[in-house]
Amino acid sequence: MISKKSIYVYLLYSFSFAISYFLIRVFLFHAETNSALAGSIGGGFVGFLVSIILAKPIEK
C-alpha cells in the first residue's frame, strides 16, 4: 500500500512537470499550443504512473 501523502507528492510533481513543459515549449521554442498541451498532459500522466509503479510500499 502506498501512503496518501506520497500520492499527493507525485501528483504535485506531475502537475509541475506538465506546467513547466508547456510553458517552456510554447514560450521558448514557439511550438504549437495544441501539441505542447498534449505533450505536457501525456508526460505528466506517464510520469505519475511510473512514479506510482516504482514507489516503495509502506509496511504495517
DAKA-V296247 format. One record per residue. N is the residue number from 0. RES is the residue in one letter. PHI is phi in degrees with one decimal (999 if undefined). NEAR is the number of other ideal C-beta (glycine too) atoms within 12 Angstrom. D_LAST is the distance of its C-alpha to the last C-alpha in Angstrom with 2 decimals. Layout:
n=N res=RES phi=PHI near=NEAR d_last=D_LAST
n=N res=RES phi=PHI near=NEAR d_last=D_LAST
//
This chain:
n=0 res=M phi=999 near=12 d_last=9.14
n=1 res=I phi=-105.9 near=18 d_last=11.01
n=2 res=S phi=-71.8 near=16 d_last=11.18
n=3 res=K phi=-64.8 near=12 d_last=14.49
n=4 res=K phi=-61.9 near=12 d_last=15.78
n=5 res=S phi=-68.1 near=20 d_last=15.84
n=6 res=I phi=-65.9 near=19 d_last=17.62
n=7 res=Y phi=-66.0 near=16 d_last=20.11
n=8 res=V phi=-65.4 near=18 d_last=20.73
n=9 res=Y phi=-65.4 near=26 d_last=21.46
n=10 res=L phi=-64.4 near=21 d_last=23.73
n=11 res=L phi=-62.8 near=18 d_last=25.51
n=12 res=Y phi=-61.5 near=22 d_last=26.08
n=13 res=S phi=-68.4 near=27 d_last=27.49
n=14 res=F phi=-67.0 near=21 d_last=29.74
n=15 res=S phi=-66.4 near=19 d_last=31.02
n=16 res=F phi=-64.8 near=27 d_last=31.79
n=17 res=A phi=-63.8 near=27 d_last=33.59
n=18 res=I phi=-68.8 near=21 d_last=35.65
n=19 res=S phi=-68.0 near=21 d_last=36.61
n=20 res=Y phi=-62.4 near=29 d_last=37.48
n=21 res=F phi=-63.8 near=28 d_last=39.64
n=22 res=L phi=-65.7 near=18 d_last=41.43
n=23 res=I phi=-66.3 near=18 d_last=42.14
n=24 res=R phi=-67.0 near=24 d_last=43.32
n=25 res=V phi=-79.4 near=20 d_last=45.59
n=26 res=F phi=-86.8 near=14 d_last=47.05
n=27 res=L phi=-87.2 near=12 d_last=47.21
n=28 res=F phi=-103.2 near=15 d_last=47.97
n=29 res=H phi=52.5 near=11 d_last=49.67
n=30 res=A phi=-81.0 near=19 d_last=47.95
n=31 res=E phi=-66.3 near=13 d_last=48.29
n=32 res=T phi=-66.2 near=16 d_last=46.04
n=33 res=N phi=-65.3 near=13 d_last=44.97
n=34 res=S phi=-70.1 near=18 d_last=43.90
n=35 res=A phi=-68.2 near=25 d_last=42.09
n=36 res=L phi=-67.1 near=20 d_last=40.24
n=37 res=A phi=-64.1 near=18 d_last=39.29
n=38 res=G phi=-66.4 near=25 d_last=38.14
n=39 res=S phi=-71.1 near=28 d_last=36.05
n=40 res=I phi=-67.2 near=21 d_last=34.33
n=41 res=G phi=-63.8 near=19 d_last=33.81
n=42 res=G phi=-66.2 near=27 d_last=32.59
n=43 res=G phi=-65.4 near=27 d_last=30.12
n=44 res=F phi=-67.5 near=21 d_last=28.75
n=45 res=V phi=-65.4 near=18 d_last=28.52
n=46 res=G phi=-62.3 near=26 d_last=26.91
n=47 res=F phi=-65.2 near=27 d_last=24.24
n=48 res=L phi=-63.4 near=17 d_last=23.58
n=49 res=V phi=-64.8 near=16 d_last=23.52
n=50 res=S phi=-67.2 near=23 d_last=21.12
n=51 res=I phi=-69.4 near=23 d_last=18.65
n=52 res=I phi=-65.7 near=13 d_last=19.19
n=53 res=L phi=-88.1 near=13 d_last=18.78
n=54 res=A phi=-69.3 near=20 d_last=15.73
n=55 res=K phi=-84.5 near=12 d_last=12.80
n=56 res=P phi=-72.4 near=12 d_last=9.61
n=57 res=I phi=-85.1 near=12 d_last=6.62
n=58 res=E phi=-99.2 near=7 d_last=3.78
n=59 res=K phi=-103.1 near=5 d_last=0.00
//
